[in-house]
Amino acid sequence: MQREPRETPALLAEFQAARGINANLDRAIEKLEGELSNPGALVVRARSLTERNAITLQVVPLSLHTLDATARAFRSSRLSGDGARAFGTLSSETDFDAIQSRACPI
């Protein structure tokens, strides 16, 4: 971001299309916007910022272009703040039937 400062507005523009879809996603975008607006903190928080950027870049297209149950499960596991990012740690409220029927429509 420091070497290519024009990339920051482009990145944030990608996130704007998903505003309002989910409160956790909105908070993640707001946090990234705040951190990206403070160039002095970029070096210190580079790894954390990179991780959150990557997660948000995954969540946004899922939220915009995939089955709602899939997007909800992914958002919940990545943005809810409970740290459950490992395989097999989805919430018991996940609509597994909807996700499975999309993967195996037969």
C-alpha positions, 0 to 999 in steps of 0.5 A: 500500500505504501509503494502503490498508494493508488491501490488503496482507493481501488481496493476500497471501491471493491468493498463498497458494493457489499456495504449493507449486506451484513453488519459484520462485513460492514464493520470489517470494511470500516476497520480496514478503511480506518487502518488504510487511512493511517499510513504510519500504522501500515508497517506495524500492522502489515500481517494483520492488515494483509490477513483481513484484506484477504478475508474481506476480498473473499467475503465480498464476492461470496456475499454478492454472487453466491447462495445466501447460506454459503455466504452467511456461513463463510461470513460467520466463520471469518468475521464473527470474531469468535476465532473459529477459522479452522475446518469443521468449526461452523456454527450449529445455526449454519444451513448445511442442507442448503449448502449441501444441496447446492454442492450435490443437487441430486 
